[in-house]
Amino acid sequence: MDPRDNIFVPRHKLVPKTEKKRVFKVFGLNDEHILPKILISDPVIQAMIMEGVNVQLGDLIEIERESLTSGTSLYYREVVLNA
């Protein structure tokens, strides 16, 4: 069963390496290690890999969450092996 089919699981997207630099600039970040983490063993990440998305350690994942107050919010996570 694909966890992304659950209505409570927000959309996850791999951020291309070229886009990663832009995201860091927009948020004034200079070190990716200060971002929140997401494990490579996370069920959603594993589903992305099984689908053929080339997710690797250190990659940036964009998570799009729906909010009643702000519409859509974007969150970013760094892919790590363990927390």
Sequence and secondary structure as in RCSB ss.txt:
>XXXX:A:sequence
MDPRDNIFVPRHKLVPKTEKKRVFKVFGLNDEHILPKILISDPVIQAMIMEGVNVQLGDLIEIERESLTSGTSLY
YREVVLNA
>XXXX:A:secstr
  GGGSTTS EEEEE HHHHHHHHHHTT S GGGS EEETTSHHHHHHHHTT    TT EEEEEEEETTTEEEEE
EEEEES  
